[in-house]
């Protein structure tokens, strides 16, 4: 005996073309929004990293400048047996040289030697070369004109470097007198950060 199973009039229903188009459109919009958000996040992260790198470079440059200034060596001219009774102790003008936009001076550099920290007198100078703040140094106290200085670019996109010197008040230039300045103020303007300023006292100078 053959038994026939009765089936209802049910039909399997799929997606219509319109529904597929709507679904694809929604997926495309979501994908576009996600891509835009991801691109923005990547750009923001890149900007943050660039900013952090620039800040770290700025902090390093100012710290090097300050350390050099605070290690500046200032020695008075000593009276010799050849000086007459009217001799007045003066400053050694060659130890600190500045025209208000650059500076050169003597400083001690520490270095290890046979388990001990030794000090060696050298020269350091700062100046603008185009839009670069440049530090040059040499490990001798009285370098010859043909000796090579080590060169280090500290900052880029520098628009102005200005130096001031504290005597009884702040002066825009070195005073040709009988005493050294007590401190140096450095003003730096860059394209990213204008109006930067640091003040460093000079050791060994009567306050």
C-alpha positions as MATLAB code, in Angstrom:
seq = 'XXXXXXXXXXXXXXXXXXXXXXXXXXXXXXXXXXXXXXXXXXXXXXXXXXXXXXXXXXXXXXXXXXXXXXXXXXXXXXXXXXXXXXXXXXXXXXXXXXXXXXXXXXXXXXXXXXXXXXXXXXXXXXXXXXXXXXXXXXXXXXXXXXXXXXXXXXXXXXXXXXXXXXXXXXXXXXXXXXXXXXXXXXXXXXXXXXXXXXXXXXXXXXX';
ca = [
       0.000    0.000    0.000;
       1.331    3.334   -0.970;
       0.726    6.237    1.359;
       0.928    9.758    0.014;
       1.866   12.439    2.565;
      -0.181   15.516    2.229;
       1.765   18.738    2.062;
       0.279   22.142    2.660;
       0.483   24.963    0.274;
       3.552   26.421    2.057;
       6.275   28.117    0.015;
       9.872   28.922    1.045;
      10.282   32.684    0.990;
      13.711   34.378    0.354;
      14.905   38.028    0.209;
      13.540   40.212   -2.507;
      15.880   42.300   -4.651;
      14.733   45.460   -2.889;
      15.518   44.012    0.534;
      18.963   42.942   -0.629;
      19.662   46.422   -1.991;
      18.571   48.039    1.282;
      20.763   45.650    3.310;
      23.759   46.298    1.078;
      23.212   50.062    1.346;
      23.046   49.912    5.155;
      26.206   47.792    5.276;
      27.995   50.241    2.976;
      26.991   53.230    5.132;
      28.127   51.464    8.310;
      31.411   50.558    6.607;
      31.943   54.146    5.467;
      31.254   55.527    8.958;
      33.587   52.934   10.503;
      36.343   53.763    8.007;
      35.956   57.500    8.709;
      36.123   56.959   12.478;
      39.163   54.705   12.112;
      40.912   57.220    9.851;
      40.193   60.020   12.339;
      41.547   57.947   15.221;
      44.710   57.157   13.267;
      45.193   60.840   12.366;
      44.616   61.931   15.969;
      47.078   59.332   17.245;
      49.663   60.492   14.706;
      49.165   64.114   15.751;
      49.511   63.203   19.430;
      52.730   61.300   18.746;
      54.101   64.204   16.699;
      53.221   66.634   19.493;
      54.820   64.427   22.138;
      57.987   64.072   20.057;
      58.196   67.845   19.558;
      57.657   68.491   23.276;
      60.354   65.982   24.198;
      62.788   67.664   21.786;
      61.934   71.090   23.210;
      62.401   69.901   26.802;
      65.758   68.342   25.914;
      66.967   71.493   24.143;
      66.045   73.789   27.048;
      67.611   71.421   29.576;
      70.894   71.284   27.641;
      70.921   75.082   27.331;
      70.225   75.535   31.048;
      72.858   72.982   32.106;
      75.493   74.706   29.974;
      74.675   78.132   31.393;
      74.712   76.894   34.983;
      78.137   75.274   34.404;
      79.564   78.516   33.033;
      83.000   79.352   34.428;
      83.670   82.959   35.409;
      87.079   83.896   36.751;
      88.275   87.361   37.719;
      91.545   88.712   36.392;
      94.213   88.170   39.037;
      96.604   90.922   39.989;
     100.173   90.017   39.083;
     103.532   91.276   40.308;
     103.669   93.403   37.168;
     100.458   95.288   38.010;
     100.867   98.775   39.433;
      99.175  100.050   42.587;
      96.276  101.509   40.613;
      95.294   98.064   39.293;
      91.549   97.375   39.513;
      90.425   93.752   39.111;
      88.472   93.459   35.893;
      86.559   90.693   34.200;
      87.987   88.510   31.476;
      85.870   89.604   28.517;
      86.885   86.539   26.514;
      85.183   84.154   28.933;
      81.684   85.348   28.046;
      80.934   86.704   24.576;
      77.486   87.744   23.382;
      75.884   90.155   20.943;
      72.378   89.593   22.316;
      71.430   86.973   19.709;
      74.282   84.484   20.250;
      76.460   83.507   23.184;
      79.835   81.833   23.748;
      81.389   80.948   27.089;
      83.652   78.585   29.008;
      82.226   75.692   31.010;
      83.393   72.612   32.839;
      82.596   69.231   31.341;
      82.576   66.232   33.661;
      83.872   62.869   32.491;
      84.886   59.611   34.222;
      88.575   58.789   34.488;
      90.040   55.869   36.461;
      86.931   55.542   38.589;
      86.795   59.248   39.411;
      84.870   62.152   37.944;
      87.214   64.676   36.375;
      86.473   68.139   35.048;
      87.789   69.624   31.845;
      87.391   73.219   30.737;
      85.910   73.742   27.285;
      83.947   76.222   25.212;
      80.289   76.263   24.204;
      78.366   78.588   21.916;
      74.746   78.949   20.853;
      73.478   80.711   17.770;
      70.799   80.648   15.106;
      71.674   79.151   11.743;
      68.693   79.966    9.549;
      65.745   78.652   11.563;
      67.845   76.193   13.582;
      69.068   76.664   17.140;
      72.597   75.262   17.032;
      74.886   74.286   19.912;
      78.611   74.046   19.186;
      81.207   72.799   21.652;
      84.904   72.044   21.864;
      86.900   70.399   24.651;
      89.619   73.023   24.974;
      89.572   76.282   26.883;
      91.281   78.371   24.186;
      90.519   76.846   20.788;
      92.454   77.876   17.727;
      90.629   79.291   14.746;
      91.286   76.165   12.667;
      89.960   73.692   15.243;
      86.664   71.947   14.587;
      83.711   72.386   16.919;
      81.134   69.672   17.489;
      77.777   70.794   16.121;
      74.323   69.815   17.402;
      70.967   71.111   16.121;
      68.725   71.486   19.174;
      65.565   73.007   17.685;
      63.994   73.549   14.289;
      61.694   76.347   13.061;
      63.153   78.913   15.475;
      62.186   82.469   14.617;
      64.105   84.409   17.273;
      66.798   83.961   19.923;
      67.319   86.758   22.424;
      69.650   86.926   25.437;
      69.540   89.227   28.468;
      71.943   89.574   31.380;
      71.205   90.381   35.015;
      73.397   92.962   36.723;
      71.512   95.393   38.971;
      68.766   94.999   36.374;
      68.219   93.040   33.164;
      70.326   94.304   30.269;
      70.048   93.404   26.585;
      73.855   93.284   26.238;
      76.956   92.593   28.287;
      78.232   95.523   30.299;
      81.923   96.264   29.862;
      82.583   96.789   33.547;
      84.191   95.233   36.560;
      81.715   92.424   37.236;
      80.062   89.511   35.535;
      76.292   89.130   35.140;
      74.580   87.137   37.868;
      72.152   85.366   35.547;
      71.239   84.888   31.900;
      67.709   84.969   30.504;
      67.062   83.226   27.196;
      64.010   84.021   25.093;
      63.117   81.761   22.166;
      60.299   82.083   19.654;
      59.405   79.088   17.480;
      56.630   78.602   14.982;
      54.948   76.083   17.278;
      55.717   77.675   20.668;
      56.276   81.443   20.893;
      57.523   83.300   23.975;
      59.632   80.527   25.502;
      61.866   81.699   28.330;
      64.415   80.230   30.728;
      66.582   81.834   33.394;
      69.860   80.352   34.626;
      72.019   81.727   37.419;
      75.765   81.867   36.927;
      77.735   80.079   39.631;
      80.727   81.765   41.201;
      79.383   85.281   40.691;
      78.643   87.472   43.705;
      74.905   87.743   44.113;
];
